[in-house]
């Protein structure tokens, strides 16, 4: 038979499995709550990772098991310093955390970094590249770096970040850094679960005071201008003065602490020690005025309210009567024959009359 371009040529046989080890390690059996607690309290970061994964799981049984562990270790939590870190895209949050974290870990601190990566709105996937951007910190024996997908959560933190903080504290970590995906409309989420809110900024990007929303600056306890090295030093000094002047126009925080603006460079290490010292002064001040305790209490209540809202939404969407009527009302909304607010009110009234399934 004459050779033909249309004939199928023999190729390279594909391997039986891309990951030969995958099938050799099935999902491990669940431990008892007591066993999870014991391993966590002993500092087992493997169990810590597994529990955080369970809190993020879409499986109800996973979440219930993790919740039982969180409740059991609750008396052993609350002793860490929780620091929220956010900033404009490109400010170098991961580079800053790598440099600052290595300093802290080398000095004996037990540091956990909860980094949230943005999820694709198209595929739902996340790159989860924080460990590659923190190559030294992620393998430091005193540190733990955990990336998690945002899954569309506003503010750059997930609903499970609070549980992850408590699990890290129970595992013995005394400093928790929560890195968000960036400045957004709901950045109050990270502020509502941390003790200190650190805002990283860039200099030389145009009108400094137009570079970020006022609401974010009002929440910040500390502002740090990053990449202050080389030719950027002069611009950073000017930006620092502009931000400091702007902060004076804001009303008092009610905590006794006046926000400060500092300069730092993750590349050279300049200003990192001064920044951490300022963070310590902030904590000492708010503890002295009682604002630290009040903030934690307020955060706990907010967590409960958020859980109620999320639970109601899940039950509402899973209700059979609502699901049946929802399709008809959504069709009317798409066709423009029904106002969206009226459709929503009808579904809520139906859920109220029928009661949860």
C-alpha positions as CSV (number, residue, x, y, z in Angstrom):
1,X,0.0,0.0,0.0
2,X,1.4,3.4,-1.0
3,X,2.3,5.7,2.0
4,X,-0.3,8.4,2.5
5,X,-0.5,11.6,4.5
6,X,-4.0,10.5,5.5
7,X,-2.9,7.2,7.1
8,X,-2.5,7.0,10.9
9,X,1.1,6.7,11.9
10,X,2.3,4.9,15.0
11,X,3.0,7.3,17.7
12,X,4.5,7.2,21.2
13,X,2.5,5.1,23.6
14,X,1.0,7.3,26.4
15,X,2.1,6.4,29.9
16,X,-0.5,4.5,32.0
17,X,-0.7,7.5,34.4
18,X,0.6,11.0,34.4
19,X,1.2,10.7,38.1
20,X,2.2,7.1,38.9
21,X,1.9,7.7,42.6
22,X,-1.6,9.1,42.5
23,X,-3.4,5.8,42.6
24,X,-1.1,4.4,45.3
25,X,-2.3,7.0,47.8
26,X,-6.1,6.9,48.1
27,X,-7.9,9.4,50.3
28,X,-6.8,8.7,53.9
29,X,-9.4,7.5,56.4
30,X,-11.0,10.1,58.6
31,X,-9.6,10.4,62.1
32,X,-11.8,11.0,65.2
33,X,-12.2,14.5,66.4
34,X,-10.0,13.7,69.4
35,X,-7.2,12.4,67.1
36,X,-7.4,15.5,64.9
37,X,-7.2,17.7,68.0
38,X,-4.3,15.8,69.5
39,X,-2.3,16.0,66.2
40,X,-3.1,19.6,65.8
41,X,-2.1,20.5,69.3
42,X,1.2,18.6,68.7
43,X,2.0,20.9,65.8
44,X,1.3,18.5,63.0
45,X,1.1,20.8,59.9
46,X,0.0,17.9,57.7
47,X,-3.1,17.5,59.8
48,X,-3.5,21.3,59.8
49,X,-3.5,21.4,56.0
50,X,-6.0,18.6,55.9
51,X,-8.3,20.3,58.3
52,X,-8.2,23.6,56.3
53,X,-8.9,21.7,53.1
54,X,-11.9,20.2,54.9
55,X,-13.2,23.6,55.9
56,X,-13.0,24.6,52.2
57,X,-14.6,21.5,50.9
58,X,-17.9,21.5,49.1
59,X,-18.8,18.3,50.9
60,X,-21.1,18.8,53.9
61,X,-19.5,15.9,55.9
62,X,-16.0,17.4,55.5
63,X,-17.2,20.8,56.8
64,X,-19.0,19.2,59.7
65,X,-15.9,17.2,60.8
66,X,-13.7,20.3,60.5
67,X,-16.2,22.3,62.5
68,X,-16.2,19.8,65.3
69,X,-12.4,20.2,65.5
70,X,-12.6,24.0,65.5
71,X,-15.1,23.9,68.3
72,X,-12.9,21.5,70.3
73,X,-9.8,23.6,70.0
74,X,-11.5,27.0,70.5
75,X,-10.2,27.4,74.1
76,X,-6.7,27.1,72.8
77,X,-7.0,29.9,70.3
78,X,-6.9,33.7,70.4
79,X,-3.3,34.0,71.6
80,X,-1.7,35.0,68.3
81,X,-1.3,38.4,66.6
82,X,-3.4,38.5,63.4
83,X,-2.2,40.8,60.7
84,X,-4.1,41.6,57.6
85,X,-2.0,42.7,54.6
86,X,-3.5,44.2,51.4
87,X,-2.4,46.6,48.7
88,X,-2.7,47.6,45.1
89,X,-1.8,45.1,42.4
90,X,1.9,45.0,41.8
91,X,2.8,46.4,45.2
92,X,4.8,43.3,46.1
93,X,2.7,41.7,48.8
94,X,4.2,38.2,48.5
95,X,7.7,39.6,48.2
96,X,7.1,41.7,51.3
97,X,5.7,38.7,53.3
98,X,8.7,36.6,52.2
99,X,11.2,39.1,53.5
100,X,9.3,40.0,56.7
101,X,8.4,36.4,57.4
102,X,12.0,35.2,57.1
103,X,13.1,37.9,59.6
104,X,10.4,36.8,62.1
105,X,10.9,33.1,61.6
106,X,14.7,33.4,62.0
107,X,14.1,35.1,65.3
108,X,12.0,32.3,66.6
109,X,8.5,33.4,65.8
110,X,6.1,30.6,64.6
111,X,4.5,32.2,61.5
112,X,1.5,31.2,59.5
113,X,0.7,32.8,56.2
114,X,-2.8,32.5,54.8
115,X,-2.7,33.7,51.3
116,X,-5.7,33.9,49.1
117,X,-5.3,33.6,45.3
118,X,-8.0,35.0,43.0
119,X,-10.1,32.4,41.2
120,X,-11.0,32.6,37.6
121,X,-14.5,33.8,36.9
122,X,-14.5,31.6,33.8
123,X,-13.1,28.3,35.0
124,X,-13.2,28.7,38.7
125,X,-9.6,27.7,39.0
126,X,-6.7,29.4,40.8
127,X,-3.0,29.5,40.1
128,X,-2.2,29.1,43.8
129,X,1.4,30.4,43.2
130,X,2.1,31.9,46.6
131,X,4.5,29.1,47.7
132,X,6.5,29.7,44.5
133,X,6.6,33.4,45.3
134,X,7.8,32.6,48.9
135,X,10.4,29.9,48.1
136,X,12.4,30.4,51.3
137,X,9.6,31.1,53.8
138,X,7.5,28.2,52.5
139,X,10.2,25.6,53.6
140,X,11.3,27.4,56.8
141,X,10.7,25.0,59.8
142,X,9.2,27.9,61.8
143,X,6.7,28.9,59.0
144,X,3.6,27.6,57.4
145,X,2.3,29.0,54.1
146,X,-1.2,28.0,53.0
147,X,-2.7,29.4,49.7
148,X,-6.4,29.1,49.2
149,X,-8.7,30.0,46.3
150,X,-11.0,33.0,46.7
151,X,-13.8,31.3,44.7
152,X,-15.3,34.7,44.0
153,X,-15.4,35.9,47.6
154,X,-15.4,39.6,47.8
155,X,-12.6,41.3,49.7
156,X,-10.0,38.7,48.8
157,X,-10.7,36.3,51.7
158,X,-12.8,33.2,51.9
159,X,-15.5,32.4,54.4
160,X,-13.2,29.7,55.7
161,X,-10.3,32.1,56.5
162,X,-11.6,32.6,60.0
163,X,-11.6,28.8,60.7
164,X,-8.1,28.6,59.2
165,X,-6.9,31.3,61.6
166,X,-8.2,29.4,64.6
167,X,-6.7,26.1,63.4
168,X,-3.3,27.7,62.9
169,X,-3.4,29.2,66.4
170,X,-4.3,25.8,67.9
171,X,-1.3,24.3,66.0
172,X,1.0,26.7,67.9
173,X,1.5,29.6,65.5
174,X,1.8,32.9,67.3
175,X,1.8,35.2,64.3
176,X,-0.8,35.0,61.5
177,X,-0.5,37.0,58.3
178,X,-3.6,37.1,56.1
179,X,-2.7,38.2,52.5
180,X,-5.6,39.3,50.3
181,X,-5.8,39.3,46.5
182,X,-5.8,43.1,46.4
183,X,-7.7,46.3,47.2
184,X,-11.4,45.9,46.4
185,X,-14.9,47.1,47.4
186,X,-15.2,44.6,50.2
187,X,-11.8,44.8,51.8
188,X,-13.5,45.2,55.1
189,X,-13.6,41.4,55.2
190,X,-9.9,41.1,56.2
191,X,-10.3,44.0,58.6
192,X,-13.1,42.1,60.3
193,X,-10.9,39.2,61.2
194,X,-7.5,40.6,62.1
195,X,-5.9,42.7,64.8
196,X,-3.8,45.0,62.6
197,X,-4.6,46.1,59.1
198,X,-1.5,46.9,57.0
199,X,-1.9,48.7,53.7
200,X,1.0,48.4,51.3
201,X,1.4,51.2,48.7
202,X,3.6,52.3,45.8
203,X,5.2,55.7,45.2
204,X,5.5,57.4,41.9
205,X,2.3,56.1,40.4
206,X,0.8,59.5,39.7
207,X,-1.6,61.3,42.1
208,X,-0.9,59.4,45.3
209,X,-4.1,60.3,47.0
210,X,-6.2,59.1,44.0
211,X,-4.4,55.8,43.9
212,X,-6.7,54.2,46.6
213,X,-10.1,54.6,48.0
214,X,-10.5,56.7,51.1
215,X,-12.4,53.9,52.9
216,X,-9.4,51.5,52.7
217,X,-7.1,54.2,54.2
218,X,-9.6,54.9,57.0
219,X,-9.4,51.2,58.0
220,X,-5.6,51.0,57.8
221,X,-3.6,50.9,61.1
222,X,-0.3,51.2,59.2
223,X,0.5,52.3,55.7
224,X,3.8,51.1,54.2
225,X,5.3,52.4,51.0
226,X,7.2,49.5,49.4
227,X,10.1,49.2,47.0
228,X,11.9,52.2,48.6
229,X,15.3,51.6,47.0
230,X,17.4,53.0,44.2
231,X,15.9,56.0,42.3
232,X,12.5,55.5,44.1
233,X,13.7,56.8,47.5
234,X,12.9,60.5,46.8
235,X,9.5,59.7,45.3
236,X,8.7,57.5,48.4
237,X,9.6,60.4,50.8
238,X,7.2,62.7,48.9
239,X,4.4,60.1,48.9
240,X,4.9,59.4,52.6
241,X,4.3,63.1,53.4
242,X,1.2,63.2,51.2
243,X,-0.3,60.2,52.8
244,X,0.6,61.4,56.3
245,X,-1.1,64.7,55.6
246,X,-4.2,62.9,54.3
247,X,-4.4,60.7,57.4
248,X,-4.6,63.8,59.6
249,X,-7.9,64.7,58.0
250,X,-9.6,61.5,59.0
251,X,-11.6,61.2,62.2
252,X,-10.0,59.5,65.2
253,X,-10.1,55.7,65.1
254,X,-11.4,55.4,68.7
255,X,-8.7,52.9,69.6
256,X,-6.1,55.4,70.8
257,X,-3.8,54.6,67.9
258,X,-2.9,57.1,65.2
259,X,-2.1,55.4,61.9
260,X,1.5,55.8,60.7
261,X,3.1,55.8,57.3
262,X,6.4,54.0,56.9
263,X,8.9,53.2,54.2
264,X,10.4,49.8,53.4
265,X,12.1,47.7,50.9
266,X,11.8,43.9,50.7
267,X,14.8,43.7,48.5
268,X,17.3,45.5,50.8
269,X,15.5,45.0,54.1
270,X,15.4,48.7,54.8
271,X,12.6,49.7,57.1
272,X,11.3,46.2,57.8
273,X,12.4,46.2,61.5
274,X,10.9,49.7,62.0
275,X,7.6,48.6,60.5
276,X,7.3,45.5,62.8
277,X,8.2,47.7,65.8
278,X,5.4,50.1,64.8
279,X,3.0,47.1,64.5
280,X,4.0,46.2,68.1
281,X,3.3,49.7,69.3
282,X,-0.1,49.6,67.6
283,X,-1.0,46.3,69.4
284,X,0.2,47.6,72.8
285,X,-1.8,50.8,72.4
286,X,-5.1,49.2,71.5
287,X,-4.6,46.6,74.2
288,X,-4.1,49.4,76.7
289,X,-7.3,51.2,75.7
290,X,-9.4,47.9,75.7
291,X,-10.0,48.3,71.9
292,X,-8.2,45.0,71.2
293,X,-10.7,43.0,73.2
294,X,-13.7,45.0,71.8
295,X,-12.5,44.4,68.3
296,X,-12.2,40.7,68.8
297,X,-15.6,40.5,70.3
298,X,-17.1,42.5,67.5
299,X,-15.4,40.2,65.0
300,X,-16.9,37.1,66.6
301,X,-20.4,38.5,66.4
302,X,-19.8,39.5,62.7
303,X,-18.7,35.9,62.0
304,X,-21.9,34.6,63.5
305,X,-24.0,37.0,61.4
306,X,-22.1,36.1,58.2
307,X,-22.7,32.4,59.0
308,X,-26.4,33.0,59.4
309,X,-26.6,34.9,56.0
310,X,-24.6,32.1,54.2
311,X,-26.7,29.4,55.8
312,X,-30.0,31.1,54.9
313,X,-28.8,31.5,51.3
314,X,-27.9,27.8,51.0
315,X,-31.2,26.7,52.5
316,X,-33.1,29.1,50.3
317,X,-31.4,27.9,47.1
318,X,-31.9,24.3,48.0
319,X,-35.6,24.6,48.8
320,X,-37.7,22.5,46.3
321,X,-40.6,25.0,46.1
322,X,-38.3,27.9,45.5
323,X,-36.4,26.0,42.9
324,X,-39.6,25.1,41.0
325,X,-40.9,28.7,41.0
326,X,-37.5,30.3,40.5
327,X,-37.2,29.0,36.9
328,X,-40.5,30.6,35.9
329,X,-39.7,34.0,37.6
330,X,-36.2,34.1,36.1
331,X,-37.6,33.6,32.7
332,X,-40.0,36.5,33.2
333,X,-37.1,38.7,34.4
334,X,-35.1,37.8,31.3
335,X,-38.0,38.7,29.1
336,X,-38.5,42.0,30.8
337,X,-42.0,41.3,31.9
338,X,-41.3,41.2,35.6
339,X,-39.2,43.6,37.8
340,X,-36.3,41.7,39.5
341,X,-37.2,43.1,42.9
342,X,-40.8,41.8,42.5
343,X,-39.4,38.4,41.5
344,X,-37.1,38.3,44.5
345,X,-39.9,39.3,46.9
346,X,-42.1,36.5,45.5
347,X,-39.5,33.9,46.1
348,X,-38.8,35.1,49.6
349,X,-42.5,35.2,50.4
350,X,-42.8,31.6,49.1
351,X,-39.9,30.4,51.2
352,X,-41.4,32.1,54.3
353,X,-44.8,30.5,53.7
354,X,-43.5,27.0,52.9
355,X,-40.7,27.0,55.4
356,X,-37.3,25.4,54.9
357,X,-37.4,21.9,53.5
